[in-house]
């Protein structure tokens, strides 16, 4: 082996990554060659330095800072420092509502949306269907009341993460009126939605 | 109030199985957030080290790591799962570090090189091990390596990635990784020897 070949393989040699035959060949060369031996020793100490180089701990606040700007960003958007500037506006709005006799209307926060997904008037449903009737965004904890034909539905309601669904509704075929009241306490939000929908009788009726 | 389309799901008794159709927007966001938290936990320290050993400034490394994870978060929806998510995160990190260093070098004329290369290790009142002279010098010399060589060296030694993993990360053949690594070691060895 030449000096150049030895030096090219020096790092792999000290890491034990050369095959047995090469290792023996290198050892023979190193026994007689002072300069290559010195080279391999230097390589050994650099390898050691690299292997032992300390890892740095990230600042403890790093993860929290990242999460604040990503996963929790939406909630952080509201800042109390704007409150003083908003007071006259809020007072004005309150007066307008009182003046219009609508003081008892629920507070509607614009940051929450409730999409009434189904049923629309043209939609036909089956009692056994699992039906998503509303999507609530963002997915904060919410309370919901469902009224069908002026009777509150107590069971058959499924509250998911950001959605509201009903299943196995015990109602007769035909047209029905649906009222939905959604409250999101965290956002001081309440809304009431109305829709008429049609319940079909049998599974067969669904197929043309 | 926005009106959505009718959404009637045919299988009624599987409500506990979170079908994305129930509400794609909300479900997807919840899942993405969970996923992002996992990614962050798993990679935070490693990405921070990757940045720190390339930049050399603790505070700057913190800012850069934050920016990298913001990019990851913003683009997580677009991630196509053609590669492992870790590979994708590392690619974002490496690209971000590249562009930072490019800009920093561009500014070199305007700011003192010492600021960029500053040996600030203000991580506490007690000197951390990486503040020891041999490591300061090592870091300095690693930072002076050309980008492709420095990258491979750091991924190999500091991240303990295999040649195969580095090849996937950088999208170059294993043979190229190996030769870059050898070259990087030789350059580093020479640079350290030349230092008085």
Interface residues (C-beta under 8 A of the other chain):
Chain A: X8 X11 X42 X43 X46 X49 X50 X51 X53 X54 X55 X56 X57 X58 X59 X62 X63 X65 X66 X67 X69 X70 X71 X113 X114 X115 X116 X117 X118 X119 X120 X122 X123 X125 X128 X129 X130 X131 X132 X135 X136 X137 X138 X139 X158 X160 X161 X162 X163 X165 X167 X168 X191 X193
Chain B: X1 X2 X3 X4 X5 X6 X7 X8 X9 X10 X11 X12 X13 X14 X15 X18 X21 X22 X23 X25 X26 X27 X29 X30 X33 X36 X37 X40 X41 X44 X45 X48 X49 X52 X53 X58 X61 X62 X65 X66 X69 X70 X73 X123 X128 X129 X130 X134 X135 X138 X153 X157 X158 X182 X185 X188 X189 X192 X193
